[in-house]
């Protein structure tokens, strides 16, 4: 691999790496700060988006579906997509499994974040995922014991931390 887990790269910290069938390296990068400490999942909070936002592993597709809702004006996905942190403009709200992967590499990510001036640690608390659960609920991940995730009303407020892919 050219890159490594915990590497400061691409506006954040690498927390996941893999190679595709052609041997090309890909990965996920987490932002060095929380975009929000308390934000709703979406202002459209009683309507089912459906399959376009229910993917447990594809935060980009989920985020795009959230902001494409009729009547949408505010969401955790939108503030991620509008972010230019780290000089990047392709951030998105992670899926529930992307957050789980971030938790699985918590140690190396935190070790790097601690060394970056102006960064914020991954707070022990709940972070929104982009994965919809039901018409009025979505999944969140609890960064405390790594074994806690659940769903809550879309108008509940949780922390938001963006990721991007390469």
Buried (B, 14 or more C-beta within 10 A) or exposed (E): EEBEBBBBBBBBBBBBBEEEEEEEEEBBBBBBBBBBEEBBBBBBBEBEBEEBBBBBBBBBBBBBBBBEBEEBEBBBBBBBBEBEBBEBEBBBBBBBBBBBBBBBBBEBBBEBBEEEEEBBBBEEBBBBBBBBBEEBBBBBBBBEEEEEBEBBBBEBBBBBBBBBBB
